[in-house]
Amino acid sequence: MLLGVISDVHGNLPALDTVLESLPPVDELVCAGDVVGYNPWPEECVTTLSERDVPTVSGNHDRAVTAATGFRFNSMAAAGVDFAREELSPESLDWLESLPETRTVANGRVRLAHGHPDDPDRYTYPEGFSPALLSGEDLLVLGHTHIQGHEIYDEGIVLNPGSVGQPRDGDPRAAYAVVDLETMTVEEHRVNYDIDRVAERVREVGLPKRLASRLYEGK
């Protein structure tokens, strides 16, 4: 079984569209959360994933849009949350609100979480990956850090596919991964997308300019 894995779309439709076009044929696509936030196409990104029925978990930005959260946002993140809340349709808000914090797919072989399997708001960077994070599944997918990486253990794989919409590892290209659950191998992918289009739209809708400039820097 080939599994396409994405995370942290953050309202970046040009990046999401490019990733979906670049994605090789897979048996299923999954998302580790934060569909909205930061960038100016929250409605379109939610619609794209919901219409495809992509198994998705709730990220901290997703939760902040639909309910109270204890996560502390800086001013740029808060602006993106407020924008998404205003732009999203009732149907998209309902879809976001329905997302679980964790879920399993592929007959329990794959577990999705956003931050840490025990705490959705905890950043779990690749250097903190360990087999102790696994709880019987073959593949644990995490997001939240926007840092692409994976480790393969005897017990299974821990993977962060990186961020589709706002990479933070110094590489501005949109990130995703493909996992072969039969051979237990991972291919990490990066793809160029039209950052200029995002930057122009950020300015048009009045979001903080830094949200655009950081996309060119991959941070």
C-alpha positions in Angstrom: 0.0 0.0 0.0 1.3 3.4 -1.0 0.4 6.2 1.3 0.7 9.9 0.4 1.4 12.0 3.5 1.0 15.8 3.9 0.7 18.2 6.8 0.6 21.9 7.7 -1.1 23.2 4.5 -1.9 26.5 6.3 -4.2 27.9 3.7 -1.6 27.9 0.9 -3.7 26.8 -2.1 -0.9 27.2 -4.7 1.4 24.9 -2.7 -1.4 22.4 -2.0 -2.4 22.2 -5.7 1.2 21.8 -6.8 1.7 19.0 -4.2 -1.4 17.2 -5.4 -0.3 17.5 -9.0 3.2 16.2 -8.1 2.0 13.3 -6.0 2.6 9.9 -7.6 -0.3 7.5 -7.7 -1.1 6.4 -4.1 -3.7 4.2 -2.5 -4.6 6.8 0.1 -3.7 10.4 1.1 -3.6 11.5 4.7 -3.0 14.9 6.5 -1.5 15.5 9.9 -3.4 18.8 10.5 -3.3 22.5 10.3 -5.2 22.9 7.1 -5.8 26.6 7.8 -3.9 29.5 9.3 -1.3 32.0 8.1 -2.1 32.0 4.4 -5.1 33.4 2.4 -7.0 30.4 1.1 -8.5 28.6 4.1 -11.8 27.9 2.5 -10.3 26.5 -0.7 -7.9 24.3 1.2 -10.5 22.9 3.5 -12.8 22.2 0.5 -10.0 20.4 -1.4 -9.3 18.0 1.4 -12.9 17.5 2.6 -14.2 16.8 -0.9 -11.4 14.2 -1.4 -12.4 12.7 2.0 -8.7 12.9 3.1 -8.3 11.4 6.6 -7.1 14.4 8.6 -6.4 15.3 12.3 -6.9 18.6 14.0 -3.9 21.0 14.3 -3.6 23.9 16.7 -4.6 26.4 14.1 -7.6 24.3 13.1 -8.7 24.2 16.7 -8.1 27.9 17.3 -10.4 28.8 14.4 -13.3 26.7 15.8 -12.8 26.7 19.6 -10.7 28.0 22.4 -7.2 26.7 22.6 -4.4 27.1 25.2 -1.8 27.4 22.4 0.0 30.8 22.5 0.0 32.5 19.0 2.2 35.3 17.9 0.6 38.3 16.1 1.1 36.8 12.6 -0.4 33.5 13.6 -3.3 35.2 15.3 -4.0 37.3 12.2 -4.2 34.1 10.1 -6.6 32.5 12.6 -8.9 35.5 12.6 -8.8 35.7 8.8 -9.7 32.0 8.5 -12.5 32.3 11.0 -14.0 35.1 8.8 -13.5 33.4 5.5 -14.6 29.8 6.2 -18.1 28.7 5.4 -20.3 27.1 8.0 -19.7 23.7 6.3 -16.0 24.1 6.4 -16.1 25.2 10.1 -18.1 22.1 10.9 -15.6 19.9 9.1 -12.7 21.4 11.0 -14.5 21.1 14.3 -15.2 17.4 13.5 -11.5 16.5 13.2 -10.1 14.3 15.9 -6.8 15.0 17.7 -5.5 11.5 16.6 -6.8 8.8 14.3 -5.7 5.5 12.8 -6.0 4.5 9.1 -5.0 1.5 7.0 -6.6 -1.0 9.4 -4.7 0.5 12.4 -1.3 0.3 10.7 -1.0 4.1 10.5 -1.6 6.6 13.3 -1.9 10.4 12.7 -1.3 13.1 15.2 -0.4 16.7 14.9 2.2 17.5 17.5 3.0 14.6 19.9 0.8 11.5 20.2 0.2 12.4 23.8 0.0 16.2 23.4 -1.2 17.7 20.1 0.5 21.1 20.9 3.9 19.7 21.8 6.6 20.2 19.1 8.3 16.9 18.3 11.3 17.6 16.1 13.1 14.8 14.1 15.9 14.7 16.6 13.3 13.8 19.2 11.9 10.8 17.2 12.3 7.5 18.9 10.5 4.1 18.9 9.0 5.0 22.2 6.6 7.3 20.3 5.1 4.2 18.6 2.2 2.4 20.3 1.8 -0.7 18.0 1.3 1.0 14.7 3.7 0.6 11.8 3.8 4.3 11.0 3.3 7.3 13.2 2.8 10.6 11.2 3.4 13.9 13.0 3.2 17.5 11.9 3.4 20.9 13.7 7.1 21.6 13.4 7.1 22.2 9.6 10.4 20.2 9.6 10.7 17.2 7.2 12.3 14.1 8.5 11.8 10.4 9.3 13.3 7.5 11.2 12.9 3.8 10.6 13.1 1.5 13.6 12.5 -2.2 14.1 9.2 -1.2 15.7 8.1 1.0 12.8 8.5 4.4 11.2 8.1 7.9 12.7 7.6 10.5 10.0 7.0 14.2 9.6 6.3 14.9 5.9 7.2 18.6 6.4 4.9 21.5 5.6 3.0 22.0 2.4 2.2 25.6 3.0 5.0 27.1 5.2 8.2 25.0 5.4 10.6 26.0 8.2 13.7 24.0 7.4 15.4 26.6 5.1 13.9 25.0 1.9 11.0 27.1 0.6 9.7 24.2 -1.6 6.4 22.6 -0.5 7.0 19.2 1.3 5.3 15.9 1.3 6.2 12.2 1.6 5.2 8.8 0.2 5.3 5.7 2.4 5.3 2.1 1.0 3.7 0.1 3.8 4.7 -3.2 2.3 8.4 -2.4 2.0 8.4 0.0 5.0 10.2 2.7 3.0 9.8 6.4 2.9 10.4 8.9 0.0 10.6 12.5 1.0 9.6 15.0 -1.7 10.0 18.8 -2.3 8.3 20.7 -5.1 8.5 24.3 -6.3 5.3 26.3 -6.3 4.2 29.9 -7.2 5.3 31.8 -4.0 4.8 35.1 -5.8 1.1 34.3 -6.2 0.8 33.7 -2.4 2.7 36.9 -1.6 0.5 39.0 -3.8 -2.6 37.6 -2.2 -1.3 38.1 1.3 -0.9 41.8 0.5 -4.3 42.0 -1.2 -6.2 40.7 1.8 -4.2 42.7 4.4 -2.4 39.8 6.2 1.0 40.6 7.7 3.6 41.1 5.0 6.0 38.9 6.9 3.8 35.9 6.2 4.7 36.4 2.6 8.4 37.2 2.9 9.1 34.2 5.1 7.9 31.8 2.4 10.8 32.8 0.2 13.2 31.9 3.0 11.6 28.6 4.1 11.2 29.8 7.7 
